């Protein structure tokens, strides 16, 4: 029998897609140094609340559209081929960029464990980041393994996702208790509580990247046909998952904050890991590695599943080659999965820094998809409350785009990300015009 996704499967899929490598690195690289503990937490939960507003528009979508492709098919069926392509093209980069990003986390993980003994075969540097043969081999192996897992069928894929997400949540909750117990709370209060100042600028810098942080919540429309229950019932589970996501991001930031001041955190190689080692020793660090390993695997698996579904939907609607919509005996799309994996296998050759530039624009592209869903859901709204919520959702989506593209915004994209965004738009226009001919 074909595997169907239950409530816990959905929760695991969303959590695994929301919580990836970034949740372990952002506290040191960005959150603590720019926004501290309190303003970061406020930004995460305010951002989560805004995503929940957007989720309401998705709820209406799931009542009226359960075709694979999710947002793409929703826009295509209601607004036409051009608008459908914009959504599909936007989401394809969002999903595809998350796979190599999480795969590259294996490289950082191995470097932490084995230090200089790991890297060999230096090739070149791109944007200041060295590319090693060892990195390419490791990332490629990981991507290929997960492509095989997904080709084998939804049963194995969802089992992996359930295990990863459960480990992630349990270990993070245990770690924050032990690290907090072992830490010097007076030092923490001095750094983040006693001199705390509410700052909209600091909060907005966190809110601006929420579409990237929480993009995993929208994988549900891609698997709507695989659910054991009515698709719109997934809304409650998704909302719970978003709250859990904001909580886990906040707790990992708190773990780093227990041991380091904002500047100390920025100067550490890995603030969360260093804080765990300082307070609980290498036993705690091993537990943290389990959580990190679970987060990485959950992210790769979730986005590979979502990407293949999206590519298959693009194929079914003749935007991509027809073979990508062919299913195997397990009900999966082997050619679509191979395509996703092949694109992902290019990433190890361009270096992690370029991957991060690509990921940065994911927030913009995800917000574009959110905006389209909000607008179409407004059309489907049957009462005043639904229309107001969909308009709010549309406003939130536009606000995310504004924060990332407006030159004076505290969270405006870096120049390389702007260039890549423009290039992606141009390539999309060429492909669309070619398909029209």
C-alpha positions as CSV (number, residue, x, y, z in Angstrom):
1,X,0.0,0.0,0.0
2,X,1.1,3.5,-0.7
3,X,2.3,5.4,2.4
4,X,0.1,8.2,3.6
5,X,1.2,11.0,6.0
6,X,-0.4,11.2,9.4
7,X,-0.4,14.1,11.9
8,X,3.0,13.3,13.4
9,X,4.5,12.8,10.0
10,X,3.3,16.3,9.0
11,X,4.7,17.9,12.3
12,X,8.0,16.2,11.7
13,X,8.1,17.3,8.0
14,X,7.5,21.0,8.9
15,X,9.8,21.0,11.9
16,X,12.6,19.3,10.0
17,X,12.2,21.8,7.1
18,X,12.1,24.9,9.4
19,X,15.0,23.9,11.7
20,X,18.2,23.5,9.7
21,X,21.9,24.3,10.0
22,X,21.1,28.1,10.3
23,X,19.5,27.6,13.7
24,X,22.9,26.5,15.1
25,X,25.1,29.2,13.4
26,X,22.9,32.3,13.4
27,X,23.1,32.9,17.2
28,X,26.8,33.5,17.0
29,X,27.1,35.0,13.5
30,X,24.1,37.3,13.6
31,X,21.5,37.1,16.4
32,X,23.5,37.9,19.6
33,X,25.8,40.5,18.0
34,X,23.0,42.4,16.3
35,X,19.9,41.8,18.4
36,X,20.9,40.2,21.7
37,X,18.7,37.6,23.4
38,X,15.4,39.5,24.1
39,X,15.1,41.4,20.8
40,X,16.0,38.3,18.9
41,X,13.3,36.3,20.7
42,X,10.8,39.1,20.1
43,X,11.8,39.2,16.4
44,X,11.4,35.4,16.1
45,X,8.0,35.2,17.7
46,X,6.7,38.3,16.0
47,X,8.0,36.9,12.7
48,X,6.4,33.6,13.6
49,X,3.1,35.3,14.2
50,X,3.3,37.0,10.8
51,X,4.0,33.6,9.2
52,X,0.9,32.3,11.0
53,X,-1.1,35.1,9.4
54,X,0.2,34.0,6.0
55,X,-0.6,30.4,7.0
56,X,-4.3,31.4,7.2
57,X,-4.1,32.2,3.5
58,X,-2.5,28.8,3.0
59,X,-5.4,27.3,4.9
60,X,-7.8,28.7,2.3
61,X,-5.6,27.4,-0.4
62,X,-5.7,23.9,1.0
63,X,-9.5,24.0,1.0
64,X,-9.5,24.8,-2.7
65,X,-6.4,23.3,-4.1
66,X,-4.6,20.1,-3.2
67,X,-2.7,19.6,-6.5
68,X,1.0,18.9,-6.3
69,X,3.0,22.0,-6.8
70,X,1.1,23.8,-4.0
71,X,1.5,27.5,-4.5
72,X,2.5,27.1,-8.1
73,X,-0.6,25.1,-9.2
74,X,-2.8,27.5,-7.1
75,X,-1.5,30.6,-8.9
76,X,-1.5,28.7,-12.3
77,X,-5.1,27.6,-12.0
78,X,-6.4,30.9,-10.9
79,X,-4.2,33.6,-12.4
80,X,-2.8,31.9,-15.5
81,X,0.4,30.5,-16.8
82,X,2.6,33.6,-16.4
83,X,1.8,34.1,-12.7
84,X,2.1,30.4,-12.1
85,X,5.5,30.4,-13.6
86,X,6.6,33.3,-11.4
87,X,5.6,31.4,-8.2
88,X,7.1,28.1,-9.4
89,X,10.4,29.7,-10.5
90,X,10.6,31.6,-7.2
91,X,10.0,28.5,-5.0
92,X,12.3,26.3,-7.0
93,X,15.3,28.3,-6.0
94,X,14.1,28.5,-2.4
95,X,13.8,24.8,-2.0
96,X,16.8,23.9,-4.1
97,X,19.2,26.2,-2.2
98,X,18.2,24.7,1.1
99,X,19.5,21.2,0.1
100,X,23.2,22.1,-0.6
101,X,23.1,24.6,2.3
102,X,22.3,21.8,4.8
103,X,24.6,19.4,3.0
104,X,27.5,22.0,3.4
105,X,26.8,21.9,7.1
106,X,28.2,18.3,7.1
107,X,31.5,19.9,6.0
108,X,31.5,22.3,8.9
109,X,30.5,19.5,11.2
110,X,33.4,17.3,10.1
111,X,35.8,20.3,10.4
112,X,34.7,20.8,14.0
113,X,35.2,17.1,14.9
114,X,38.4,16.4,12.9
115,X,39.9,19.9,12.6
116,X,42.6,20.2,9.9
117,X,42.8,16.5,9.4
118,X,39.6,16.5,7.5
119,X,40.4,18.9,4.6
120,X,42.4,17.8,1.6
121,X,42.7,18.7,-2.1
122,X,42.5,22.5,-2.1
123,X,41.2,23.7,-5.5
124,X,40.4,27.4,-5.4
125,X,38.6,30.1,-3.4
126,X,35.3,31.9,-4.3
127,X,34.2,35.0,-2.4
128,X,37.0,34.3,0.1
129,X,35.8,30.7,0.8
130,X,38.2,27.8,0.0
131,X,36.8,24.9,-2.0
132,X,38.3,21.5,-1.2
133,X,38.0,18.2,-2.9
134,X,37.1,16.7,0.5
135,X,34.2,19.1,0.8
136,X,32.9,18.2,-2.7
137,X,33.1,14.5,-2.0
138,X,31.3,14.7,1.4
139,X,28.5,17.0,0.2
140,X,28.0,14.9,-3.0
141,X,27.7,11.7,-1.0
142,X,25.1,13.2,1.4
143,X,23.0,14.5,-1.5
144,X,23.1,11.2,-3.3
145,X,22.2,9.2,-0.2
146,X,19.1,11.4,0.4
147,X,18.1,11.1,-3.3
148,X,18.1,7.3,-2.9
149,X,16.1,7.6,0.3
150,X,13.4,9.6,-1.5
151,X,13.4,7.5,-4.6
152,X,12.8,4.4,-2.4
153,X,9.4,5.9,-1.4
154,X,7.5,8.1,1.1
155,X,7.5,5.4,3.8
156,X,11.3,5.5,4.2
157,X,11.5,9.2,3.7
158,X,8.9,10.0,6.4
159,X,10.4,7.5,8.8
160,X,13.8,9.3,8.5
161,X,12.0,12.6,9.0
162,X,10.2,11.5,12.1
163,X,13.4,10.2,13.8
164,X,15.4,13.3,12.9
165,X,12.7,15.8,14.1
166,X,12.1,13.9,17.4
167,X,15.8,13.8,18.2
168,X,16.1,17.5,17.4
169,X,13.3,18.7,19.7
170,X,14.2,16.4,22.6
171,X,18.0,17.2,22.6
172,X,17.6,21.0,22.3
173,X,15.1,21.0,25.2
174,X,17.5,18.9,27.4
175,X,20.5,21.0,26.4
176,X,19.0,24.4,27.3
177,X,18.2,23.1,30.8
178,X,21.6,21.7,31.4
179,X,23.5,24.6,29.9
180,X,21.4,27.1,31.9
181,X,22.0,25.2,35.1
182,X,25.7,25.1,34.6
183,X,26.1,28.7,33.5
184,X,26.9,31.9,35.4
185,X,23.5,33.5,35.3
186,X,24.8,36.8,36.7
187,X,27.1,37.1,33.6
188,X,24.1,36.4,31.3
189,X,22.0,39.1,33.1
190,X,24.8,41.6,32.8
191,X,25.1,41.1,29.1
192,X,21.5,40.8,28.0
193,X,19.1,41.7,30.8
194,X,20.4,44.6,32.9
195,X,21.2,47.0,30.0
196,X,18.4,45.8,27.7
197,X,16.9,48.4,25.4
198,X,14.0,47.7,23.2
199,X,15.0,48.3,19.5
200,X,12.8,48.1,16.5
201,X,15.8,48.1,14.3
202,X,17.3,45.0,16.0
203,X,13.9,43.3,16.0
204,X,13.3,44.1,12.3
205,X,16.6,42.6,11.3
206,X,15.4,39.3,12.7
207,X,11.9,39.6,11.2
208,X,13.3,40.4,7.8
209,X,14.9,36.9,7.5
210,X,11.8,35.1,8.8
211,X,10.7,34.0,5.3
212,X,14.1,32.2,5.0
213,X,14.0,30.8,8.6
214,X,10.4,29.5,8.3
215,X,10.2,28.7,4.6
216,X,9.8,25.0,5.6
217,X,6.2,25.6,6.7
218,X,5.0,25.7,3.1
219,X,6.2,22.2,2.2
220,X,2.7,20.9,3.2
221,X,1.0,22.0,0.0
222,X,3.6,20.0,-1.9
223,X,2.4,16.8,-0.2
224,X,-1.3,17.6,0.2
225,X,-2.2,14.5,-1.8
226,X,-0.3,12.2,0.5
227,X,-2.2,13.1,3.7
228,X,-4.4,10.6,5.6
229,X,-6.7,13.5,6.6
230,X,-8.3,16.5,4.9
231,X,-5.5,18.9,3.8
232,X,-6.9,21.9,5.6
233,X,-6.6,20.1,8.9
234,X,-2.9,20.4,8.5
235,X,-3.2,24.1,9.4
236,X,-3.3,23.5,13.1
237,X,-0.3,21.2,13.0
238,X,1.6,23.7,10.9
239,X,0.8,26.6,13.3
240,X,2.1,24.4,16.2
241,X,5.2,23.6,14.2
242,X,5.9,27.3,13.5
243,X,5.6,28.1,17.2
244,X,8.0,25.2,18.0
245,X,10.3,26.5,15.3
246,X,10.5,30.0,16.9
247,X,11.0,28.3,20.3
248,X,13.9,26.2,19.1
249,X,15.6,29.1,17.3
250,X,15.2,31.1,20.5
251,X,16.5,28.4,22.8
252,X,19.6,27.8,20.7
253,X,20.3,31.5,20.8
254,X,19.8,31.4,24.6
255,X,22.3,28.6,24.9
256,X,24.9,30.7,23.1
257,X,24.0,33.8,25.2
258,X,24.5,31.9,28.5
259,X,28.3,31.8,27.9
260,X,29.1,34.8,25.6
261,X,28.6,38.5,25.4
262,X,27.5,39.8,21.9
263,X,31.1,40.5,20.8
264,X,32.4,37.3,22.2
265,X,29.7,35.3,20.4
266,X,30.6,37.0,17.1
267,X,34.3,36.2,17.5
268,X,33.8,32.5,18.3
269,X,33.9,29.9,15.5
270,X,30.6,28.4,16.7
271,X,28.9,30.1,19.6
272,X,26.3,27.4,20.4
273,X,28.8,24.6,20.3
274,X,31.4,26.5,22.3
275,X,28.8,27.4,25.0
276,X,27.8,23.7,25.3
277,X,31.4,22.6,25.6
278,X,32.3,25.3,28.2
279,X,29.3,24.4,30.5
280,X,28.7,20.7,30.0
281,X,31.9,19.4,28.5
282,X,32.2,17.1,25.5
283,X,29.4,14.8,26.6
284,X,27.0,17.7,26.1
285,X,28.7,18.5,22.8
286,X,28.0,15.0,21.6
287,X,24.3,15.5,22.4
288,X,24.4,18.8,20.5
289,X,26.0,17.1,17.5
290,X,23.1,14.6,17.5
291,X,20.6,17.6,17.4
292,X,22.6,19.3,14.7
293,X,22.9,16.0,12.7
294,X,19.1,15.6,13.0
295,X,18.5,19.2,11.9
296,X,20.7,18.9,8.9
297,X,19.2,15.6,7.7
298,X,15.7,16.8,8.3
299,X,16.3,19.9,6.2
300,X,17.8,18.0,3.3
301,X,15.1,15.3,3.4
302,X,12.2,17.7,3.7
303,X,13.3,20.1,0.9
304,X,14.3,17.2,-1.4
305,X,10.8,15.8,-1.1
306,X,9.2,19.3,-1.6
307,X,11.5,20.1,-4.5
308,X,10.7,16.9,-6.4
309,X,7.0,17.5,-6.0
310,X,7.3,21.1,-7.3
311,X,9.4,20.0,-10.3
312,X,6.9,17.2,-11.1
313,X,4.1,19.8,-11.0
314,X,6.1,22.1,-13.3
315,X,6.6,19.1,-15.6
316,X,2.9,18.1,-15.6
317,X,2.0,21.7,-16.7
318,X,4.5,21.5,-19.6
319,X,6.9,24.1,-18.2
320,X,9.6,21.4,-17.8
321,X,10.2,18.1,-19.6
322,X,7.4,15.6,-19.3
323,X,9.6,12.8,-17.9
324,X,10.0,14.7,-14.6
325,X,6.3,13.9,-13.8
326,X,6.7,10.1,-14.2
327,X,6.2,8.1,-11.1
328,X,7.9,4.9,-10.0
329,X,6.2,1.9,-8.2
330,X,6.6,3.7,-4.8
331,X,4.6,6.7,-6.1
332,X,7.7,9.0,-6.1
333,X,9.1,11.0,-9.0
334,X,12.6,9.5,-9.7
335,X,13.5,11.8,-12.6
336,X,12.5,14.9,-10.6
337,X,14.5,13.7,-7.6
338,X,17.5,13.0,-9.9
339,X,17.1,16.5,-11.4
340,X,17.0,18.1,-7.9
341,X,20.0,16.1,-6.8
342,X,21.9,17.0,-10.0
343,X,21.3,20.8,-9.5
344,X,22.3,20.4,-5.8
345,X,25.5,18.6,-6.8
346,X,26.7,21.8,-8.6
347,X,26.7,23.7,-5.3
348,X,29.7,22.0,-3.7
349,X,31.9,23.4,-6.5
350,X,30.9,27.1,-6.0
351,X,31.7,27.3,-2.3
352,X,29.6,27.9,0.8
353,X,29.8,31.7,0.7
354,X,28.0,31.7,-2.8
355,X,25.5,29.3,-1.5
356,X,24.7,31.7,1.4
357,X,24.3,34.5,-1.1
358,X,21.7,32.4,-2.9
359,X,20.0,31.5,0.3
360,X,19.8,35.2,1.2
361,X,17.5,35.8,-1.7
362,X,15.2,32.9,-0.7
363,X,13.4,35.3,1.7
364,X,12.5,37.6,-1.2
365,X,11.4,34.7,-3.4
366,X,9.5,33.0,-0.7
367,X,7.7,36.3,0.1
368,X,6.7,36.5,-3.5
369,X,5.0,33.1,-3.3
370,X,3.3,34.1,0.0
371,X,1.9,37.2,-1.7
372,X,0.4,35.3,-4.5
373,X,-1.2,32.8,-2.2
374,X,-2.6,35.6,-0.1
375,X,-4.1,37.3,-3.2
376,X,-5.7,34.2,-4.6
377,X,-7.0,33.2,-1.2
378,X,-8.6,36.7,-0.9
379,X,-10.5,35.9,-4.1
380,X,-11.7,32.6,-2.5
381,X,-12.6,34.2,0.8
382,X,-16.3,33.8,1.7
383,X,-16.7,36.3,4.5
384,X,-15.3,39.6,5.8
385,X,-12.9,38.1,8.4
386,X,-11.3,35.8,5.8
387,X,-10.9,38.8,3.4
388,X,-9.3,40.9,6.2
389,X,-6.9,38.1,7.1
390,X,-5.9,37.5,3.5
391,X,-5.3,41.2,3.0
392,X,-3.1,41.2,6.2
393,X,-1.3,38.2,4.8
394,X,-0.7,40.1,1.6
395,X,0.6,43.1,3.5
396,X,2.9,41.0,5.5
397,X,4.4,39.4,2.4
398,X,4.9,42.9,0.8
399,X,6.5,44.0,4.1
400,X,9.0,41.2,4.0
401,X,10.0,42.1,0.4
402,X,10.3,45.8,1.4
403,X,12.6,45.0,4.3
404,X,14.9,43.0,2.1
405,X,15.0,45.2,-1.0
406,X,14.6,48.8,0.3
407,X,18.1,50.4,0.3
408,X,17.7,52.0,3.8
409,X,16.4,48.8,5.4
410,X,18.5,47.3,8.2
411,X,18.1,44.0,6.5
412,X,18.7,44.9,2.9
413,X,20.3,42.3,0.7
414,X,24.0,42.4,0.0
415,X,25.1,43.3,-3.5
416,X,26.1,39.8,-4.6
417,X,22.7,38.6,-3.6
418,X,21.1,41.3,-5.7
419,X,23.1,40.3,-8.7
420,X,22.2,36.6,-8.3
421,X,18.5,37.6,-7.9
422,X,18.6,39.6,-11.1
423,X,20.4,36.7,-12.9
424,X,17.7,34.3,-11.7
425,X,14.9,36.5,-13.0
426,X,16.6,36.9,-16.4
427,X,17.1,33.1,-16.7
428,X,13.5,32.6,-15.8
429,X,12.3,35.0,-18.4
430,X,14.4,33.2,-21.1
431,X,13.0,29.8,-20.1
432,X,9.4,31.1,-20.0
433,X,9.7,32.8,-23.4
434,X,11.3,29.6,-24.9
435,X,8.4,27.5,-23.6
436,X,5.9,29.9,-25.0
437,X,7.5,29.5,-28.5
